[in-house]
Amino acid sequence: MAKEGVKAREVKRARLVAKYAEKRAALKAEGNYAELDKLPKNASPVRLHNRCKLTGRPRGYMRQFGISRVTFREMALAGKIPGVKKASW
């Protein structure tokens, strides 16, 4: 599991991105890069990183489910994800 501070930092970044999204778009449309540079660095959407909603794991993230591959496998085998079952042929 990821540290709580790391998960909190990611949530804080997501809030900042949402807060400055409109302003960033307006400044980019104008081509005003000097003002754009004055915005907080964490307000850039490029700095966001997908993390597992349950464990906070940064790697092996499955976008369709919002969880890591490890958590996905555990939940799928336990039958906790509707419509997903182990393949056999």
C-alpha positions in Angstrom: 0.0 0.0 0.0 1.1 3.5 -0.8 1.7 6.0 2.0 -1.2 8.2 2.9 0.8 11.3 2.2 1.5 10.2 -1.4 -2.1 9.5 -2.0 -3.1 12.8 -0.5 -0.6 14.7 -2.6 -2.1 13.1 -5.8 -5.6 14.2 -4.7 -4.3 17.7 -4.0 -2.8 17.9 -7.5 -6.0 16.7 -9.1 -7.9 19.6 -7.2 -5.3 22.1 -8.4 -5.6 20.9 -12.1 -9.4 21.3 -11.9 -9.2 24.7 -10.3 -6.8 26.2 -12.9 -8.1 24.3 -16.0 -10.2 27.2 -17.3 -7.5 29.7 -16.7 -4.8 27.5 -18.3 -7.0 27.1 -21.4 -7.6 30.8 -21.7 -3.9 31.7 -21.4 -2.9 29.0 -23.9 -5.4 30.3 -26.4 -4.0 33.8 -26.1 -0.4 32.4 -26.3 0.4 34.2 -23.1 3.2 31.9 -21.9 4.7 34.3 -19.4 1.5 34.3 -17.3 1.1 30.6 -17.9 4.5 30.1 -16.3 3.4 31.9 -13.2 0.7 29.3 -12.4 1.5 26.6 -9.9 3.5 23.8 -11.4 1.2 21.2 -9.9 -1.7 22.8 -11.8 -0.4 21.2 -15.0 -2.4 18.0 -16.0 0.8 16.4 -17.1 1.9 16.0 -13.4 -1.1 13.8 -12.6 -0.4 10.1 -12.2 -3.0 7.4 -12.2 -3.1 5.4 -9.0 -5.1 2.4 -7.7 -8.2 3.7 -5.9 -7.9 1.0 -3.2 -4.2 0.6 -2.6 -2.6 3.6 -4.2 -0.3 1.5 -6.3 1.1 3.7 -9.2 2.0 0.9 -11.6 -0.1 -1.6 -13.5 -3.1 0.8 -13.4 -6.2 -0.4 -15.4 -8.1 2.6 -16.5 -11.3 0.8 -17.3 -11.6 -0.2 -13.6 -9.6 2.4 -11.8 -7.5 -0.2 -9.9 -4.2 -1.9 -10.2 -3.7 -5.2 -12.0 -2.9 -6.9 -8.7 -6.1 -5.7 -7.0 -8.1 -6.4 -10.2 -6.9 -10.0 -10.2 -7.8 -10.5 -6.5 -11.2 -9.0 -6.9 -12.0 -10.9 -10.1 -11.0 -14.2 -8.6 -13.2 -13.4 -5.6 -16.1 -12.6 -7.9 -16.3 -9.0 -6.8 -16.2 -7.5 -10.3 -19.5 -8.1 -12.2 -19.1 -9.6 -15.7 -15.5 -10.6 -15.2 -14.4 -14.2 -14.9 -11.2 -16.2 -15.4 -10.7 -17.2 -19.0 -10.5 -20.9 -19.8 -10.4 -22.6 -23.2 
